[in-house]
Amino acid sequence: MSQFLNDPELQRILSTFIVGRMKELGWDYKRLSAELQNQYGIEQSPGNLKSKIYRGNFKGTLLLILYWVLGIDQHTMNRARAIYQQTLDKNRANQRKTDNRTDDSGSC
């Protein structure tokens, strides 16, 4: 479970969706910071937000509030989930190939 919570690929996907939505809205990190403050009373500096979003390193509550502030809908969340699932499936397939090659090279 902890691997899922710290999965860099999932963090990258979520960050990409957040940044993409910011671009659609024409927002920079200063505007995002202001909206968090105005709508929810959450103080996050633009630099802090940029760092957290770039790294994909934020708590679930901040992620949820970012999605609310940015108006990210369920359809978009489903797309993010589908992309992540495809990534997991691809990684599993690659791991099976690697495991099979290891098994084949060990036999004489």
C-alpha positions in Angstrom: 0.0 0.0 0.0 2.8 2.5 0.8 4.2 1.9 -2.6 1.0 3.1 -4.1 0.9 6.2 -1.9 4.5 7.1 -2.9 4.3 6.0 -6.5 6.2 8.6 -8.5 4.2 7.8 -11.7 0.9 8.5 -9.9 2.4 11.7 -8.5 3.5 12.8 -12.0 0.0 12.1 -13.4 -1.8 14.1 -10.7 0.6 17.0 -11.0 0.2 17.0 -14.8 -3.6 17.2 -14.5 -3.3 20.1 -11.9 -0.8 22.1 -14.1 -2.9 21.4 -17.2 -6.0 22.7 -15.5 -4.2 25.8 -14.3 -3.1 26.5 -17.9 -6.7 26.0 -19.1 -7.8 28.6 -16.6 -4.9 30.9 -17.4 -3.8 30.8 -13.7 -0.3 31.0 -12.3 0.8 29.9 -8.9 0.1 33.3 -7.5 -3.5 33.1 -8.6 -3.9 29.5 -7.3 -2.5 30.7 -3.9 -5.0 33.5 -3.8 -7.9 31.3 -4.7 -7.0 28.8 -2.0 -7.0 31.7 0.5 -10.2 33.3 -0.8 -12.2 30.1 -1.1 -11.0 28.0 1.8 -8.8 30.2 4.0 -5.7 28.1 3.2 -2.4 29.9 3.2 0.1 28.4 0.8 2.7 30.6 -0.9 3.0 30.5 -4.7 6.5 29.0 -4.3 5.4 26.4 -1.9 2.5 25.3 -4.2 4.8 25.2 -7.2 7.2 23.0 -5.3 4.6 20.6 -4.0 2.8 20.3 -7.3 6.1 19.9 -9.2 7.1 17.1 -6.9 3.6 15.7 -6.7 4.1 15.6 -3.0 1.0 16.8 -1.2 -1.4 15.4 1.3 -4.8 14.1 0.2 -6.6 17.0 1.7 -4.6 19.5 -0.3 -5.0 17.5 -3.5 -8.8 17.4 -3.0 -9.0 21.1 -2.3 -6.8 21.8 -5.4 -9.2 19.8 -7.5 -12.2 21.7 -6.0 -10.5 25.1 -6.5 -9.5 24.3 -10.1 -12.9 22.7 -10.9 -11.5 19.4 -11.9 -14.5 17.1 -12.6 -15.1 13.4 -12.2 -14.5 12.8 -15.9 -11.0 14.2 -15.5 -10.4 12.1 -12.4 -11.5 9.0 -14.4 -9.1 9.9 -17.2 -6.3 10.2 -14.6 -7.2 6.9 -13.1 -7.3 5.2 -16.6 -3.9 6.6 -17.4 -2.5 5.4 -14.1 -4.1 1.9 -14.7 -2.5 1.7 -18.1 0.9 2.6 -16.6 0.5 -0.1 -13.9 -0.5 -2.7 -16.5 2.5 -1.8 -18.7 4.8 -2.0 -15.8 3.5 -5.4 -14.8 3.9 -6.7 -18.3 7.4 -5.4 -18.5 8.2 -7.0 -15.1 6.8 -10.4 -16.3 9.0 -10.1 -19.4 12.0 -9.4 -17.2 11.2 -12.3 -14.9 10.8 -14.6 -17.8 14.2 -13.6 -19.2 15.8 -14.2 -15.9 14.2 -17.6 -15.6 15.3 -18.5 -19.1 18.9 -17.4 -18.6 19.2 -19.4 -15.4 18.5 -22.8 -17.1 20.9 -24.8 -19.0 
